[in-house]
């Protein structure tokens, strides 16, 4: 999806910085993956989509967070990008399902949205055995993952895929910004589907007074996903009276925001504490 991909140089930076990622945004925690490659999609799904579980200590029902990675150009599965956040959340008492989704190069909209919705349904269907509170589920993503988090939470008619809070970092919320890009047209199913899907696929178009609380963060110097996405979404949320917070990462671009988001992550978890 246009605007969502890491460039080749960015890919090199990501690969060289994976240890920094784990040290910076997962530092100090004891949380660890307790179950790897849990397939949360039904047997008849187009692809078997996996997630990793971070289970918190303690008895009772835990609030849950679905983590959704971005950086889809680095490969089909970028769950490792969100591991540090997963550990932090687990340490704070959250059950975490860190998921991947079908690649946007091979699967048109709404395939990725359906994958995320299915992860939430899996949490609800398995709430008892996983010690999850089905009424306290949030979504958290960065970049393309933030887009999917927003779209999942804001899309009307969610039924059992309903969520109670959104955390989105550097997320494109209005696809019309990329209207001239060929990739966005392909993602929406080609020219014949573009016009009827562009609004449907844009999170900002689904904000209502019933939308869940949102925590948005973004680098002020982001040239890949412009900050206007977050500022405009915040305006829409405010217009409808939806509780929200915006955390600006001053002077940071898209990649530097990801690797320098410690304060935003802490503020986001505090936000979830208040709303879940």
FENHUDA-V352037 format. One record per residue. RES is the residue in one letter. PSI is psi in whole degrees, 0 to 359 (999 if undefined). NEAR is the number of other ideal C-beta (glycine too) atoms within 10 Angstrom. D_LAST is the distance of its C-alpha to the last C-alpha in whole Angstrom. Layout:
BEGIN
res->{RES,RES}
psi->{PSI,PSI}
near->{NEAR,NEAR}
d_last->{D_LAST,D_LAST}
END
This chain:
BEGIN
res->{X,X,X,X,X,X,X,X,X,X,X,X,X,X,X,X,X,X,X,X,X,X,X,X,X,X,X,X,X,X,X,X,X,X,X,X,X,X,X,X,X,X,X,X,X,X,X,X,X,X,X,X,X,X,X,X,X,X,X,X,X,X,X,X,X,X,X,X,X,X,X,X,X,X,X,X,X,X,X,X,X,X,X,X,X,X,X,X,X,X,X,X,X,X,X,X,X,X,X,X,X,X,X,X,X,X,X,X,X,X,X,X,X,X,X,X,X,X,X,X,X,X,X,X,X,X,X,X,X,X,X,X,X,X,X,X,X,X,X,X,X,X,X,X,X,X,X,X,X,X,X,X,X,X,X,X,X,X,X,X,X,X,X,X,X,X,X,X,X,X,X,X,X,X,X,X,X,X,X,X,X,X,X,X,X,X,X,X,X,X,X,X,X,X,X,X,X,X,X,X,X,X,X,X,X,X,X,X,X,X,X,X,X,X,X,X,X,X,X,X,X,X,X,X,X,X,X,X,X,X,X,X,X,X,X,X,X,X,X,X,X,X,X,X,X,X,X,X,X,X,X,X,X,X,X,X,X,X,X,X,X,X,X,X,X,X,X,X,X,X,X,X,X,X,X,X}
psi->{130,136,353,347,146,142,175,318,321,322,316,317,320,312,320,341,9,323,323,320,308,325,320,312,1,4,140,349,162,353,142,161,124,339,125,149,47,118,116,356,153,164,331,13,156,323,150,114,125,161,158,140,131,111,129,162,160,156,173,178,133,144,152,150,128,120,138,116,161,208,44,341,345,354,175,337,108,31,326,336,335,4,319,317,322,318,318,316,317,319,334,7,11,139,130,131,106,109,164,188,168,141,135,342,333,339,128,160,140,34,312,321,316,324,314,316,322,327,324,321,323,317,318,316,335,20,320,309,336,0,45,140,109,346,4,74,132,163,144,125,163,136,239,325,324,320,313,324,313,312,319,314,331,344,129,159,38,340,238,5,14,142,161,347,154,137,124,126,129,48,136,118,347,104,347,337,331,24,331,0,134,328,322,324,318,316,325,6,22,174,325,337,350,307,321,347,343,318,318,324,2,117,322,335,353,10,131,177,342,4,149,158,148,139,118,136,151,144,135,343,22,120,349,311,103,144,340,332,313,318,321,322,320,320,318,318,316,321,327,6,25,127,133,159,146,129,112,128,97,129,7,143,197,309,317,332,321,317,0,40,18,309,323,320,315,316,324,317,322,322,314,321,320,327,346,999}
near->{24,19,19,26,19,23,12,8,9,18,16,11,15,20,10,9,15,14,8,12,19,14,12,15,24,20,11,8,16,8,22,13,17,14,12,11,13,18,13,22,21,10,6,5,14,11,16,11,22,16,25,21,19,26,19,18,10,8,6,7,15,22,22,29,31,27,28,33,25,26,21,23,19,17,11,12,16,23,19,18,23,27,23,23,27,27,23,23,29,25,18,18,16,26,25,29,26,29,29,25,28,19,15,22,13,9,16,15,21,17,16,26,18,18,24,25,23,18,26,25,17,22,24,16,13,15,18,9,7,20,16,22,16,17,12,19,26,28,30,28,29,29,31,27,31,31,29,29,29,28,29,26,27,26,18,8,6,14,7,11,21,16,22,18,24,32,32,31,29,33,29,28,27,19,28,13,18,20,12,9,14,9,15,24,19,17,25,22,15,11,9,9,16,17,10,11,20,19,13,16,24,22,28,20,17,18,21,12,9,9,22,19,20,27,25,26,25,28,26,13,14,21,9,19,28,17,18,14,27,27,15,15,27,18,14,21,25,13,10,13,10,19,15,21,17,17,19,16,23,7,11,21,18,25,22,15,26,25,16,17,25,14,11,24,21,14,15,27,21,13,21,22,12,12,17,19}
d_last->{31,33,31,29,31,32,36,38,38,35,35,37,35,32,34,35,32,30,31,30,26,26,27,25,22,22,24,24,21,22,20,22,22,23,24,25,26,24,26,23,25,28,31,33,30,32,31,30,26,25,22,21,19,18,17,15,18,17,17,15,12,10,7,9,10,13,16,19,22,24,28,29,33,33,32,31,28,26,24,25,24,20,21,21,17,17,18,16,13,14,16,12,11,10,12,14,16,18,20,24,25,28,30,31,35,35,33,33,30,28,28,25,23,24,23,19,19,21,18,15,18,19,16,16,19,19,16,18,20,18,15,12,10,11,9,6,8,8,12,13,17,20,23,24,21,19,21,20,16,17,19,17,14,17,20,20,21,19,19,17,16,13,10,7,7,11,12,16,19,22,22,25,23,27,29,32,32,34,36,39,38,39,37,34,37,37,33,33,36,39,41,41,37,36,37,35,32,31,29,28,27,25,22,23,25,22,20,20,18,16,15,11,10,12,13,16,19,23,26,28,31,30,33,31,28,29,27,28,25,22,24,25,21,20,23,22,19,20,23,21,18,15,13,14,15,18,19,23,24,28,31,29,30,28,29,29,25,24,26,25,22,21,20,18,16,15,14,12,10,10,9,6,6,6,4,0}
END
